[in-house]
Amino acid sequence: MTYCVGMLLDKGLVLMSDTRTNSGVDNISQFRKMHCWSVPGERIIAIMTAGNLATTQGVISQIEERNKAHAERHNSLLEVDTMFQAASLVGKLLRDTIAASSEQNGEEASGTFTASIIVAGQIKGGQPRLFLIYPEGNFIEASFDTPFFQIGETKYGRPIIIRGYDRDMSFEDAVKLLMVSFDSTIKANLSVGLPLDLLVIEQDRFEPAHQRRITADDPYYRAVSAGWSEALKNAFHALPDYSF
């Protein structure tokens, strides 16, 4: 399992993903779930993945191969004209990869190869956009009515984002909100874990405004984790007492 969040703000996009992959409690490893490609001054496109690791790695490998040969093939993320076309391309690759795996292993195993993907970014001439790609290859786009997407282990961190989100919040506050969401998820579910990958995409910048990996010994993450736990305890004790 994993946990990834893409958030749409007035100022741009904020993305965060964990790195834990597990096949049972005795087979836990780390794999990058966030991938980013940029052409300074022209485009920046990021992808986060959740689901079957062979499927998601297959999709990312195909994207990488197409990007390397984009001058000849004209079917890569470096060639599409809009973010909608980028989402369509990724959706088709995901659908075809799942179909190919299912065909090789039998239709009864098709559910084993399922995956979902978040596509985010901006191409010059358009606005920053955020898409959620389903295993079938179709997708939906975020708006300020639905300003964030989650994939993977979503339920523990969702209430945090719903209560704290504001479209005009600063990038710094958005990162803090996601830190709390991920910390709550990590404490509740062993299938999500550090380190975390963070990417901030500022509108019209076309290169990462901020990008880093957050490890277990990160001072800011530790401060947020401890501070949130203490704040919850204080809020609980401040509530009116119940009496029989």
BELKA-V184419 format. One record per residue. RES is the residue in three letters. PHI is phi in whole degrees, -180 to 180 (999 if undefined). NEAR is the number of other C-alpha atoms within 12 Angstrom. Layout:
BEGIN
res->{RES,RES}
phi->{PHI,PHI}
near->{NEAR,NEAR}
END
This chain:
BEGIN
res->{MET,THR,TYR,CYS,VAL,GLY,MET,LEU,LEU,ASP,LYS,GLY,LEU,VAL,LEU,MET,SER,ASP,THR,ARG,THR,ASN,SER,GLY,VAL,ASP,ASN,ILE,SER,GLN,PHE,ARG,LYS,MET,HIS,CYS,TRP,SER,VAL,PRO,GLY,GLU,ARG,ILE,ILE,ALA,ILE,MET,THR,ALA,GLY,ASN,LEU,ALA,THR,THR,GLN,GLY,VAL,ILE,SER,GLN,ILE,GLU,GLU,ARG,ASN,LYS,ALA,HIS,ALA,GLU,ARG,HIS,ASN,SER,LEU,LEU,GLU,VAL,ASP,THR,MET,PHE,GLN,ALA,ALA,SER,LEU,VAL,GLY,LYS,LEU,LEU,ARG,ASP,THR,ILE,ALA,ALA,SER,SER,GLU,GLN,ASN,GLY,GLU,GLU,ALA,SER,GLY,THR,PHE,THR,ALA,SER,ILE,ILE,VAL,ALA,GLY,GLN,ILE,LYS,GLY,GLY,GLN,PRO,ARG,LEU,PHE,LEU,ILE,TYR,PRO,GLU,GLY,ASN,PHE,ILE,GLU,ALA,SER,PHE,ASP,THR,PRO,PHE,PHE,GLN,ILE,GLY,GLU,THR,LYS,TYR,GLY,ARG,PRO,ILE,ILE,ILE,ARG,GLY,TYR,ASP,ARG,ASP,MET,SER,PHE,GLU,ASP,ALA,VAL,LYS,LEU,LEU,MET,VAL,SER,PHE,ASP,SER,THR,ILE,LYS,ALA,ASN,LEU,SER,VAL,GLY,LEU,PRO,LEU,ASP,LEU,LEU,VAL,ILE,GLU,GLN,ASP,ARG,PHE,GLU,PRO,ALA,HIS,GLN,ARG,ARG,ILE,THR,ALA,ASP,ASP,PRO,TYR,TYR,ARG,ALA,VAL,SER,ALA,GLY,TRP,SER,GLU,ALA,LEU,LYS,ASN,ALA,PHE,HIS,ALA,LEU,PRO,ASP,TYR,SER,PHE}
phi->{999,-154,-147,-136,-135,-119,-126,-98,-124,-59,-87,152,-135,-128,-124,-147,-143,-90,-133,-88,-130,-141,-124,93,-70,-105,-141,-114,-144,-119,-141,-68,-104,-111,-136,-139,-131,-141,-122,-51,83,-133,-167,-144,-134,-125,-134,-124,-126,-146,122,-58,-66,-63,-66,-68,-67,-63,-65,-63,-62,-66,-63,-61,-63,-67,-65,-66,-108,-64,-65,-94,-96,57,-138,-117,-66,-84,-116,-64,-88,-139,-68,-61,-66,-63,-64,-64,-63,-64,-61,-65,-63,-64,-61,-67,-66,-65,-63,-66,-66,-66,-65,-72,-110,99,-62,-68,-97,-59,-65,-65,-100,-71,-161,-137,-140,-104,-115,-142,154,-149,-116,-52,100,-125,-94,-59,-136,-137,-129,-112,-99,-89,-57,-74,98,-80,-155,-127,-113,-72,-142,-79,-83,-129,-89,-148,-124,-126,-136,91,-85,-95,-70,-75,-92,-65,-59,-62,-67,-59,-78,-101,-70,-147,-62,-100,-67,-72,-59,-63,-68,-64,-63,-61,-62,-68,-58,-65,-60,-71,-62,-64,-68,-62,-70,-96,-144,-71,-82,-118,-158,-71,-76,-110,-108,-123,-141,-114,-114,-88,-56,67,-95,63,-159,-57,-76,-162,-151,-164,-108,-107,-100,-64,-97,-65,-62,-69,-60,-63,-67,-64,-61,-68,-65,-67,-61,-67,-64,-65,-62,-65,-65,-62,-71,-82,-71,-59,-72,-90,-133,-82}
near->{35,45,48,47,52,47,52,42,35,25,25,37,49,50,52,49,53,44,36,36,34,22,17,12,14,10,11,19,22,23,29,31,45,38,34,35,32,27,23,18,16,25,36,42,48,48,46,46,50,46,36,32,32,23,32,39,29,26,40,35,21,25,35,22,20,24,25,19,17,18,15,13,16,18,26,32,44,36,29,28,22,28,33,31,27,37,36,31,33,47,34,26,36,42,31,26,34,37,27,22,26,20,16,14,15,15,15,13,17,23,20,20,34,32,40,43,52,51,52,53,50,44,36,26,15,19,28,38,44,43,43,42,39,31,34,25,28,24,28,25,29,28,22,18,15,22,29,39,44,42,37,36,32,30,24,25,33,30,19,24,34,23,13,21,31,23,25,19,21,22,30,21,22,37,38,30,34,43,42,36,40,48,39,32,34,31,20,17,23,26,30,38,34,37,32,38,38,42,41,39,42,32,31,27,27,32,29,31,24,22,23,19,23,26,19,19,14,17,13,19,28,20,19,25,28,19,19,24,18,14,16,17,13,12,12,13,12,11,10,8,8,8,4,3}
END
